[in-house]
Amino acid sequence: MIQVCCYKGCGVIYGEKEPLSDKSETHGLCPKHYEISLKELRAKMEELTDRTGGFRILIVEDSTVFRQLFKEGLHNRFPSAEVHEATDGGEALLQVETLLPELIFMDIRLPGENGLQLTQKIKAKYPNITVIILTSYDSSEYREAAIQSGGDAYIPKDSLAYVHLENLVKSFAK
């Protein structure tokens, strides 16, 4: 039996050969291309793990009830994502520095520094972090302030639908 490497048209004959009377061929990978394809496969697996398992979300919200329900909803829809939480600006900045989340859900009204000021600070230092502003107040003034602070999206809490939220998070997770 003749073994021929099928890696991207390599065609190298390798391995044990049967007597010439047996003209059948099998296709596999020569030792060199076997190692290369293993490395490519490992790299692809790491990329997929980084994109799903390593995706970090930070919820900055002072209401314990809302924060816990929101976190639970995110875990149900994105079980492999890391969901972290902060209750105020100082805690949020510490979490951003240590975790480097890809996505932040930011309440506007927080103890001490408000969410809009916090968003400005975060976006100034980490412009690639996506910040979605959450608020109980759906007004044009708040929308404008959210945009001015660097928020990437503005969602009133009372219109928060997990179906729409799921699509939004998936679009930022890519």
C-alpha atoms as a printed R data frame, in Angstrom:
    type eleno elety resid chain resno       x      y      z
1   ATOM     1    CA   MET     A     1   0.000  0.000  0.000
2   ATOM     2    CA   ILE     A     2   1.358  3.433 -0.929
3   ATOM     3    CA   GLN     A     3   0.809  6.316  1.498
4   ATOM     4    CA   VAL     A     4   0.620  9.790 -0.013
5   ATOM     5    CA   CYS     A     5   0.510 13.049  1.977
6   ATOM     6    CA   CYS     A     6  -2.635 15.004  1.205
7   ATOM     7    CA   TYR     A     7  -1.661 18.232  3.004
8   ATOM     8    CA   LYS     A     8  -2.310 21.130  0.602
9   ATOM     9    CA   GLY     A     9  -1.162 19.127 -2.404
10  ATOM    10    CA   CYS     A    10   2.123 17.897 -0.854
11  ATOM    11    CA   GLY     A    11   1.992 14.459 -2.551
12  ATOM    12    CA   VAL     A    12   5.065 13.083 -0.730
13  ATOM    13    CA   ILE     A    13   5.128  9.308 -0.496
14  ATOM    14    CA   TYR     A    14   5.880  8.203  3.064
15  ATOM    15    CA   GLY     A    15   5.677  5.294  5.476
16  ATOM    16    CA   GLU     A    16   5.854  1.579  4.762
17  ATOM    17    CA   LYS     A    17   5.245  0.479  1.191
18  ATOM    18    CA   GLU     A    18   3.756 -2.851  0.267
19  ATOM    19    CA   PRO     A    19   5.121 -4.779 -2.703
20  ATOM    20    CA   LEU     A    20   4.558 -3.026 -6.021
21  ATOM    21    CA   SER     A    21   1.823 -5.524 -6.890
22  ATOM    22    CA   ASP     A    22  -0.471 -3.643 -4.480
23  ATOM    23    CA   LYS     A    23  -1.084 -0.339 -6.264
24  ATOM    24    CA   SER     A    24  -3.708  1.017 -3.812
25  ATOM    25    CA   GLU     A    25  -3.076  4.384 -2.205
26  ATOM    26    CA   THR     A    26  -4.077  5.809  1.146
27  ATOM    27    CA   HIS     A    27  -4.038  9.468  1.927
28  ATOM    28    CA   GLY     A    28  -2.855 10.848  5.208
29  ATOM    29    CA   LEU     A    29  -0.225 13.264  6.428
30  ATOM    30    CA   CYS     A    30   3.512 12.844  6.251
31  ATOM    31    CA   PRO     A    31   5.254 13.356  9.636
32  ATOM    32    CA   LYS     A    32   6.188 16.966  8.830
33  ATOM    33    CA   HIS     A    33   2.646 17.958  7.839
34  ATOM    34    CA   TYR     A    34   1.138 15.973 10.685
35  ATOM    35    CA   GLU     A    35   3.005 18.246 13.148
36  ATOM    36    CA   ILE     A    36   2.028 21.380 11.208
37  ATOM    37    CA   SER     A    37  -1.655 20.448 11.150
38  ATOM    38    CA   LEU     A    38  -1.585 19.683 14.888
39  ATOM    39    CA   LYS     A    39  -0.188 23.171 15.532
40  ATOM    40    CA   GLU     A    40  -2.857 24.725 13.283
41  ATOM    41    CA   LEU     A    41  -5.572 22.791 15.096
42  ATOM    42    CA   ARG     A    42  -4.265 23.860 18.528
43  ATOM    43    CA   ALA     A    43  -4.139 27.504 17.388
44  ATOM    44    CA   LYS     A    44  -7.726 27.311 16.109
45  ATOM    45    CA   MET     A    45  -8.909 25.764 19.396
46  ATOM    46    CA   GLU     A    46  -7.181 28.524 21.384
47  ATOM    47    CA   GLU     A    47  -8.796 31.154 19.165
48  ATOM    48    CA   LEU     A    48 -12.235 29.645 19.740
49  ATOM    49    CA   THR     A    49 -11.606 29.396 23.484
50  ATOM    50    CA   ASP     A    50 -10.500 33.029 23.584
51  ATOM    51    CA   ARG     A    51 -13.595 34.100 21.688
52  ATOM    52    CA   THR     A    52 -16.070 32.205 23.848
53  ATOM    53    CA   GLY     A    53 -14.648 31.103 27.175
54  ATOM    54    CA   GLY     A    54 -12.442 34.125 27.626
55  ATOM    55    CA   PHE     A    55 -15.125 36.702 26.844
56  ATOM    56    CA   ARG     A    56 -15.415 38.993 29.874
57  ATOM    57    CA   ILE     A    57 -18.419 41.117 30.762
58  ATOM    58    CA   LEU     A    58 -18.562 43.640 33.593
59  ATOM    59    CA   ILE     A    59 -21.861 44.843 35.069
60  ATOM    60    CA   VAL     A    60 -21.542 48.166 36.905
61  ATOM    61    CA   GLU     A    61 -24.770 48.575 38.868
62  ATOM    62    CA   ASP     A    62 -25.516 49.597 42.453
63  ATOM    63    CA   SER     A    63 -28.876 47.789 42.694
64  ATOM    64    CA   THR     A    64 -28.118 44.316 44.024
65  ATOM    65    CA   VAL     A    65 -31.411 42.851 42.783
66  ATOM    66    CA   PHE     A    66 -31.066 44.203 39.238
67  ATOM    67    CA   ARG     A    67 -27.363 43.267 39.072
68  ATOM    68    CA   GLN     A    68 -27.983 39.677 40.193
69  ATOM    69    CA   LEU     A    69 -30.939 39.151 37.848
70  ATOM    70    CA   PHE     A    70 -29.010 40.670 34.955
71  ATOM    71    CA   LYS     A    71 -25.949 38.533 35.694
72  ATOM    72    CA   GLU     A    72 -28.103 35.415 35.863
73  ATOM    73    CA   GLY     A    73 -29.724 36.290 32.527
74  ATOM    74    CA   LEU     A    74 -26.321 36.749 30.888
75  ATOM    75    CA   HIS     A    75 -25.042 33.458 32.345
76  ATOM    76    CA   ASN     A    76 -28.075 31.630 30.974
77  ATOM    77    CA   ARG     A    77 -27.470 32.949 27.458
78  ATOM    78    CA   PHE     A    78 -23.655 32.945 27.507
79  ATOM    79    CA   PRO     A    79 -22.596 30.139 29.861
80  ATOM    80    CA   SER     A    80 -18.933 30.266 28.849
81  ATOM    81    CA   ALA     A    81 -18.568 34.039 29.329
82  ATOM    82    CA   GLU     A    82 -17.094 35.428 32.526
83  ATOM    83    CA   VAL     A    83 -19.570 37.865 34.087
84  ATOM    84    CA   HIS     A    84 -18.154 40.139 36.775
85  ATOM    85    CA   GLU     A    85 -19.790 42.906 38.752
86  ATOM    86    CA   ALA     A    86 -19.017 46.214 40.419
87  ATOM    87    CA   THR     A    87 -21.251 48.388 42.594
88  ATOM    88    CA   ASP     A    88 -19.533 51.774 42.219
89  ATOM    89    CA   GLY     A    89 -16.961 53.698 40.195
90  ATOM    90    CA   GLY     A    90 -13.902 52.787 42.254
91  ATOM    91    CA   GLU     A    91 -14.687 49.097 42.162
92  ATOM    92    CA   ALA     A    92 -15.462 49.310 38.437
93  ATOM    93    CA   LEU     A    93 -12.121 50.964 37.606
94  ATOM    94    CA   LEU     A    94 -10.292 48.293 39.589
95  ATOM    95    CA   GLN     A    95 -12.178 45.543 37.743
96  ATOM    96    CA   VAL     A    96 -11.435 47.154 34.363
97  ATOM    97    CA   GLU     A    97  -7.714 47.370 35.193
98  ATOM    98    CA   THR     A    98  -7.450 43.752 36.348
99  ATOM    99    CA   LEU     A    99  -9.940 41.979 34.052
100 ATOM   100    CA   LEU     A   100  -9.881 44.067 30.866
101 ATOM   101    CA   PRO     A   101 -13.470 43.154 29.977
102 ATOM   102    CA   GLU     A   102 -14.563 43.283 26.359
103 ATOM   103    CA   LEU     A   103 -18.025 44.554 27.297
104 ATOM   104    CA   ILE     A   104 -19.318 46.724 30.141
105 ATOM   105    CA   PHE     A   105 -22.939 47.362 31.094
106 ATOM   106    CA   MET     A   106 -22.862 50.699 32.912
107 ATOM   107    CA   ASP     A   107 -25.631 52.194 35.044
108 ATOM   108    CA   ILE     A   108 -25.770 55.995 34.891
109 ATOM   109    CA   ARG     A   109 -26.630 56.564 38.555
110 ATOM   110    CA   LEU     A   110 -23.936 55.176 40.835
111 ATOM   111    CA   PRO     A   111 -22.728 56.127 44.298
112 ATOM   112    CA   GLY     A   112 -19.928 58.676 44.027
113 ATOM   113    CA   GLU     A   113 -18.874 59.066 40.415
114 ATOM   114    CA   ASN     A   114 -21.736 58.630 37.939
115 ATOM   115    CA   GLY     A   115 -21.674 56.129 35.086
116 ATOM   116    CA   LEU     A   116 -21.181 58.774 32.406
117 ATOM   117    CA   GLN     A   117 -18.026 60.161 34.054
118 ATOM   118    CA   LEU     A   118 -16.800 56.615 34.577
119 ATOM   119    CA   THR     A   119 -17.461 55.770 30.927
120 ATOM   120    CA   GLN     A   120 -15.371 58.768 29.830
121 ATOM   121    CA   LYS     A   121 -12.452 57.611 31.977
122 ATOM   122    CA   ILE     A   122 -12.651 54.027 30.737
123 ATOM   123    CA   LYS     A   123 -12.980 54.974 27.064
124 ATOM   124    CA   ALA     A   124 -10.059 57.428 27.332
125 ATOM   125    CA   LYS     A   125  -7.756 54.652 28.529
126 ATOM   126    CA   TYR     A   126  -9.366 51.639 26.830
127 ATOM   127    CA   PRO     A   127 -11.161 52.800 23.657
128 ATOM   128    CA   ASN     A   128 -11.744 49.225 22.441
129 ATOM   129    CA   ILE     A   129 -13.864 48.243 25.438
130 ATOM   130    CA   THR     A   130 -17.530 48.416 24.514
131 ATOM   131    CA   VAL     A   131 -19.647 50.287 27.065
132 ATOM   132    CA   ILE     A   132 -23.414 49.970 27.003
133 ATOM   133    CA   ILE     A   133 -25.191 52.544 29.133
134 ATOM   134    CA   LEU     A   134 -28.158 51.256 31.164
135 ATOM   135    CA   THR     A   135 -30.596 53.587 32.878
136 ATOM   136    CA   SER     A   136 -34.052 53.759 34.370
137 ATOM   137    CA   TYR     A   137 -34.495 57.165 32.739
138 ATOM   138    CA   ASP     A   138 -35.294 57.117 29.032
139 ATOM   139    CA   SER     A   139 -34.923 60.697 27.915
140 ATOM   140    CA   SER     A   140 -33.232 62.452 25.022
141 ATOM   141    CA   GLU     A   141 -30.952 64.317 27.469
142 ATOM   142    CA   TYR     A   142 -29.649 61.054 28.915
143 ATOM   143    CA   ARG     A   143 -29.221 59.565 25.444
144 ATOM   144    CA   GLU     A   144 -27.202 62.581 24.317
145 ATOM   145    CA   ALA     A   145 -25.097 62.517 27.504
146 ATOM   146    CA   ALA     A   146 -24.429 58.786 27.013
147 ATOM   147    CA   ILE     A   147 -23.179 59.390 23.472
148 ATOM   148    CA   GLN     A   148 -21.072 62.372 24.577
149 ATOM   149    CA   SER     A   149 -19.426 60.275 27.301
150 ATOM   150    CA   GLY     A   150 -18.349 57.646 24.752
151 ATOM   151    CA   GLY     A   151 -21.021 55.030 25.372
152 ATOM   152    CA   ASP     A   152 -21.426 52.603 22.475
153 ATOM   153    CA   ALA     A   153 -25.124 51.953 23.099
154 ATOM   154    CA   TYR     A   154 -27.922 53.203 25.356
155 ATOM   155    CA   ILE     A   155 -30.582 50.865 26.723
156 ATOM   156    CA   PRO     A   156 -33.418 51.877 29.067
157 ATOM   157    CA   LYS     A   157 -33.763 49.197 31.758
158 ATOM   158    CA   ASP     A   158 -37.527 48.933 31.342
159 ATOM   159    CA   SER     A   159 -37.137 48.015 27.657
160 ATOM   160    CA   LEU     A   160 -34.365 45.491 28.303
161 ATOM   161    CA   ALA     A   161 -35.289 42.359 26.357
162 ATOM   162    CA   TYR     A   162 -32.887 39.434 26.608
163 ATOM   163    CA   VAL     A   163 -33.578 38.397 23.019
164 ATOM   164    CA   HIS     A   164 -32.296 41.756 21.720
165 ATOM   165    CA   LEU     A   165 -29.558 41.812 24.323
166 ATOM   166    CA   GLU     A   166 -28.335 38.395 23.181
167 ATOM   167    CA   ASN     A   167 -27.905 39.641 19.603
168 ATOM   168    CA   LEU     A   168 -26.158 42.767 20.864
169 ATOM   169    CA   VAL     A   169 -23.689 40.830 23.023
170 ATOM   170    CA   LYS     A   170 -22.976 38.371 20.198
171 ATOM   171    CA   SER     A   171 -22.182 41.233 17.844
172 ATOM   172    CA   PHE     A   172 -19.607 42.630 20.298
173 ATOM   173    CA   ALA     A   173 -18.179 39.183 21.109
174 ATOM   174    CA   LYS     A   174 -16.867 38.609 17.578
